[in-house]
Amino acid sequence: MELADDEKAMLDGAEGPAVAAAMDLLVRYGEALGAERLCETRNVAGTMTQPSPVKARLVREGGWNKAFSVINLDSDDEFELPHMRVPTCQLQQGFGEDSVGIAPYPRSMVELQSGAEAFYGERGVNILATCTPYQVGNLPARDEHCAWMESSAVVYCNSVLGARTNCEGTASTGAASLTGKIPYWGNHLPENRYGTHLVEAAVPVAGFLDWGMFGYFVGEVVQENRPVVTGELRQPDQTDLKHFGASTASSGGVEIYHIPGITPEAPTLDAAFGGRAAPEAIGYGSRERRAVYETLNNQGESTGVDFVLLGCPHASLDQIARAARALDGRKLNAGTELWLMTPRALRSVADRNGYTEIIRRAGGRVLTDSCPAMSKSAPEGTRVFATDSAKQAHYLPAILGIEAWFGTLEECVDAAVTGTWRGELR
Ligand code: F3S
């Protein structure tokens, strides 16, 4: 791989041993990928504060510098962590203080995470603590090279914002944060961003539920390719696109999609395919829509619902407001819990608006930082859960061995209030 002068200097230790180790990691990683060079990034979204038993052991043995060296720089040596060279944020992590006494999540992990926040915060990691950094201030510009992790964030970054990132890992984002560099390959190259598949909706795709189901279909049929979607698409909002992308990255491994006339790199169908002829369209009609609905609902047998989960990817302010409206003046069923996950920064707005209090009065919780799938934690004794998220319906049954129902936010709230799943496809 060809290195620029500043990169060679970093590799040779001009900026200290931690930066040299980070550059060494990027060179090895880039060469394994076949990248010809690195590119500059000033936007890293990684995971440094996420607690784990391995991290707890490393911190016990050698402190936070040791934990960073091993986990985030993939090194056996121990380096003193300097300040982040470029803006870096923490994605979702474990449950935080606000979940103590609510989520059955080890107190030791909450404490470890608090220590991590102090250590990394001092060194310039912005503790956004969400899978949706784009909702709370991390909005890269179009064509900006980024180094992001988290599949739902990556697909949003590429497709909706038109910025450029591959699906990075813990070590590559750690190295990028110290060097401001990332291998120039994959989604960073313009020619790798054009559509490969065309999927055409013959039924209206409108609203959060349908954008999620359509995304689930698209991911399943294109897998890791680059879909262009057209047809009976109603104007999506940011929340719809958040759900659509997360779904494509759950049933498949989509990292970039295009919607002609909507997403920034696809002003036209022609542009979405880079001037090449569009392939034959894959159809999405009422039969396919029903099949997706049934797939997402074939993990539920008992209609008794113990737990309702909203906010995957983390809820927008609009979603919190909608949940509050649906719960206003009602009370949750005695045996059912409701958690709504959102970034902490949005919860502070929800607090000011009174949404959190309305949800709390009904018996629900607005929680932050994490989610049941990420922290492998749902209310004690949960056997059946309901969600409005195709991603959470896809993952949580396998992670926790529980049954799942998938439907609209209103159907989920109804299940929380009655304790019974009564959703149906309309
Ligand atoms: Fe976010 Fe958890 Fe869903 S990390 S995308 S809320 S699975």
Residues whose N, C-alpha, C, O or C-beta is under 5 A from the ligand:
A	BS01	F3S	Q92 C131 S152 G311 C312 P313 H314 S370 C371 A373 M374
